[in-house]
Amino acid sequence: MPAKRVCVIGNFSGRNAGDAAILGGLIEDVHRAYPATVFRVPTIRPDFVRRQYAGYPVQPVGLLPWNLSAKILGWPILRETLRADLVLVTDAILFDRKLFNPLHNYLATMALVLPLARRRGIPVVLYNVSLGPVGTAAGRACLRRVIGASARVIVRDPESTELLDRLDLRPHGLSRGADCALTVRPAPDADIEALNRRLALGFGERPVITFNINSYLDVFVRKRRHRMTAETFAPMMAEVMDRTVEELGVNLVVVETQPMDLPIAGRVLAALRRPERVRLISNRQAGYPELAGLFGRAELHVGMRTHSLILAAAAGTPIVGIICTPKNRGFMRSIGQEAQMVEFDALGAASLWGRIRAAWADRARLRRELAAAVASEKDRARAAARELEPWLG
């Protein structure tokens, strides 16, 4: 029997460690359940995909101009969806920010391509996705077309279900899964220790709290009562980090999962009074399995990027989530950690420090609480693969 062709659509450029972890978890879960599969992965960095997932039957599909593509919009995505045995759309790519710019947005292209696949009889599954945000009439129309083309919709957070309810959408086979990145395997301990020594990260010297800083700041906040600029954010975050070092007696490691966040992280570090107790690492220096292993060695993680929170929680590390995007809120709710959220509208030095101090004092209980919730979410993420039985079994 020939292998089934599974086209996996997401933002797999290799720049974002969270997106790379999503693809890694998806491939492992689906391949374990259905070994006779070949994964066709559209990407602007075929070499990265080929190298990162070399142990699996993964074939990258170029989305570069000489492939007749402007990132997601072009001939390759049309060809792959219409030749697939199954199309999986994953990650959090179905939002309407910069809707008609294919260099930044996938939703408009999916609204064109996926209905064509459905007409050809090719099943489309939204696989452990986060839907939205959508705030425009055009965005809502595109999302309706995507939902209408889908044979099954598996969402990863309660906010996605609530969005479907608000739009009065009733997808076929709606179910609740979880983020694929939850199931990734961290790198071996020996590799993590070697990385710690090579970069002098400070694990083993003192307890470590990891931080993650996001350049989006208040792009996605709900109320927009005030603007948070880099000029106001950097000294505020530096004040909190200095106080954390001084009052809790810890080292800090800033872990960046997306290179676009390095400039704002640099501004924060430049504003520190105690820079000697703070280190920086990014996914330019280590892959997502190594970053997951580092999060697992921390006593507490304070994060702004969703997948910094996910990778830390998956490793069993208590988390404080700064809610600068709805995806963060959705994940924190999915694991019952609403009390550990700091909404961006209320973000300030006092509110963030208060939450960190409380979480530090209660970290043993939070770790026990998190273990059960995350185990359940990992089961949900893996169970999503079983819903592909009608097409891959």
N, C-alpha and C positions, 0 to 999 in steps of 0.2 A: 504494500500500500504506500503511495507517495506521501511525503510529509505535507502537513497542512501549512499553508502560508498565512501567518498572522501579521498583519500590518499594525504596528503600535505607534500611535500619534501622541506626541507630547512635546515639550520644549527640551529637546535633548542635544543642546549645543556643547555640553561639557563645561560651560562656565559656572553653572549652579550645582553645587554638591548635592543639594536636596533633590533636584530633578534627576541627577545621576543615580541617587539612591532609590528613587521611585522606580526607575527603569530596572535597576538591579533586582529589587524586590519582586517586581512583576514577572520578570523573566524567570527567576528562580522558582516562584510559586507555580506559574503556569507550566513550565517545563517539567517540574516534578510530577505534576498531575497528568500531563500529556507529552511524553517524550518525543512523539513523532510530530514535532512542530518546528518550523523555521520562522524566526522573527525578522521581519523586514522593518527597519527603523529609519524613517526619514530624519535627516540631520544636516546641519551646516558644517559638521565636523566628523566626517566619516572615519577618519583615523582614530579619533578619540573613542568612538563607539566600538570600532573593531578591536582596539587595544583593551579597553576597560572590561569588555564582556567576552574576552577571548575563549573562556571555558564553555560557552554556550553556542548553539546554532543561531548566531545573530549575523545578519547581513545589512550593513548600513546602506542607505539610499541618499545620495547627495542632493542637497537643496541649494546648490550654488548657482550663480548666474550661467556658467557654462553647462549646467544641467537643465537650462531653460526654466529657472525658478527664481523668484524673489522671496527668499526664505520659504515660508509655507505655501505661497501662492505660485502655482506653475504646473508644468507637465508632470513632474515626478509624483506629486501627491495624488493627482488624478489617476495616473497609471497604476500606482500601488493600491489604491482603494478599489479600483475596478478589477484588479487581478487577484485580490486576496480571497482566501476562504473565510476569513474573519477579520474585522477591523476593530481594534481596541483603542478607544480614546481615553487617556488617563490624565492625571495631574490636575492642575487648576488653570486650564487655558481657556475656559469658556466664560469670559468676561467681556465687557464692552468698552473698556478704556482704549482709546485710539483705535476704534472699531475698524476703520477702513484702511489702516496702515498694516500691511502684512508683515512688515519687519518687527512689529510689536504685538500683533493681535492675531489669534487663530480663529476666533468665533465666526467672523464673516466668511472665511474660506471654508470652514466646516459646514456652514449653512448652505454653501453652494455644492460641495462635493458629496457629503453624506447622503442627501436625498437621491443623488444619482446612483450611489451604491445600493440603496434600498430598491430602486427600480430594477436593478440588475439581479436582485435576489441575494445580494451579499449582506450577511448579518453585520450590524454595527452594535457594539456594546460600549456604553460609557462605563468604564471600569475603575472603580474606586476614585471617582472624580469629586472635585469640589466645584460647585456651580456658582457663577457670579463673581463679583457683583455685576448686576446690570441695572442701569439707571436711565436708559434712553429707550424710546419707542423702537428705534432700529435694532438695538441690542436685544430687546424682548422678542422682536419678530425673528431674529436670527436664532435665538435660543429655542423658540418654538419649532423652527424647522429642524434643528438638530435633535430635539427630543422626539419629534415625529418620525425621524429617520431611524431611530434606535430600537432594536429588538429587545434590549434590556438596559436598565439604568441602575447602576450600583453607585450610590453616593457614599462619601467618606465622613460626612459630618452632618449634624442636625440642621445647620443653617442652610444647607443645600435643599433639604426637604421643605423647610419653611419657605424658601424662595419659590419652589414649585407650587406650593399651596397658594402663595400670594398671586402667582401668575395663572392660577387655575389650570395647571398642567397635570395630566394624569398619565405618566409614562407607562409603557408596557414593562411588566416585570420589575417594578421599583423595589429595591431592597437596600439595606444598609450594610456597607462594608467598612473599610478603614484604609488609611493611607498605606500604600505599598512599602514605603520606606521603613515602616515599623518592623518589617521582617528581615531587614538586612543583617548580615553577620559582621560584627566588628572584626578588624584585623587582629591577628594573634597578639597576645600580651608582649611577646618578645619584640615584635615590630613597634608596638606603641612605646615601649621603654627605650628602644633605640632612637625613635623620633624625639622623645622627651630629652634624652641626653644630647642629641645632635643640635637641637634648637634651644637648649637650656630653658625649658618651659617652666621648671620649678615644681613639677609634681614630685612628691617625696620629701621636699624641704619643709613645707607647711601644708595645711589643708588648702585646697584650691577651689575657687569659685570661677566658673567660666561666664563670660559675657559675650553677647552677639549684638552688633549694632547694624542697623538698616538705614540705607540712604533715603528711603522713601519718606521717612518722617511722617508728616500728617497728610499724605496724599489721599489716604482712604478713610480717614476718621469720619465719624457720622455727623457730629454736631458742628464742627468747625467754628467753635466759639473764638478761637484765637489761632494765629499762625505760629508754627514752630519752625524756625529757620535754623540752619546750621550754626549761625552765630549765637543763638540762644541755647540750642540743644547741646553743643559741645561742652561749654563750661558747666552746665547743669549735670550732664552725665559724668564729667570728670570729678565734680564735687562728690557725687554718690560713690564713685569708685574709690576715691581717696578715703572717704569715711569708712567704706567697707574694709579696706586694707587696715586702717588704723584701729578701728573698734573691734573687728572680728579676728585680727591677727592672721590673715590669710594671704596667699598669693592670688593674683588674678591672671587669667589667660583669656584674651580676647580671641574668639574663634570666628572667623569670617568665612561664610560658605558661598559667597558671590563676590568676585573681584570688584564689582562696581561699588561695593560698600567700603573698600579700603580707604578712599579719601576722607570720608566722614569719620571712620575709625581713627585715622591719623590725626585729625583735628582734635578728637577727644584725648588721645594719648599726649598730644602736645600741650594740652591744658592741665595735665596732672601735676600735683605737687609731689607725689611719690612714684615716679615712673619706674624706679628700680624694682618695684614689686609687681610690675605688670608686664606680661609678654603678649605677643601677637603671633597668630598663625592663621593661614588661610588655605583654601583649597588649591592655591597655586603651589603649595609646598606638600600637600598631602591629599589623598583621595578620600572619598566619603567613608570607606571602611576604617581608615586611620582616624578621621575626625570622630566617628562614632565611638571608637575605642577611647579617645581622649575625654569625650563627654562622660563616658562610664567611670572615669577616675575622679571626676569632680564631686564635691560635696553638694553643690547647688549650681544650677544654671539660670542665668537671667538673659532672656532672649527676645529679639524683635523679629527675626526671620522665622517663618513657620517651621521650616525643617531643622533649624537649630533646636527648637523646642521638641520636635518629633524625635530626632536622633538622640537627644539627651534623655527624654522620657523612655524611649525604647531600651536604653541602657540602664534604666532604673534610677536615674538621677532626678531628685526633686527639681521642679522648674518654677520660675516666676515669669509669666508671659506679659510682655508689653504689647498692648493691643493696638498696633498701628495698621492692621489690615483685618478684614473680616475672617480671613482664613485662620488667623491666630485664635480668635474667639471661638470659631467652630471647633478647632482641635482641643482647646482647653475644656470646652463643654463636653466634648466626646469622652474625655477621661475624668470627668467630674472634678476638675481643678479650677472652677470659677473663682473660688476664694483667693487663688494665687494670680489673678489677673490685675493689671494696672491699665485702665483705659487711657488711651492717648489724650483724650480731652481733659483728663484729670492729672496728666503726667507732670511731675515736678520733683525737685530734689527731695522734698519732705515725704511725698507720697511714695516714691520709689524706694527710698531708704527704709521707710517704715515697713513696707512689704518684704524687702530683703531681710531685714532684722528679724521679723516675725517668722519667716520661712526658715532662716538659719536656726533659730531656737527650736523649731518644731520639725527639723529635717528628718529625724528618725521616724516619726509617725508618718510624715508625708511620703517617705520612701516605701514604707509598708503599704500605705494606702494606694500609692501609685502602682505598685507591683501587680496587684489584683486587677486594677482597671486596665493597665497596659496589656496584661496577658489576655484579657478579653478582646481588646482591640486587635492584637496580633492574630487571634483566632478568626476575627471577622475579616481581616485582610486576606488571610490564606483561604478562607472559605469562599471568597469571591471566585477563585479559580474553578471551584466545583460547579458554579453556575454556567460555565462554558461547555458543559457536557453535551448539550444538544448539537454543538457544532464541531467540537474537537474530540469527543469521546469515541 
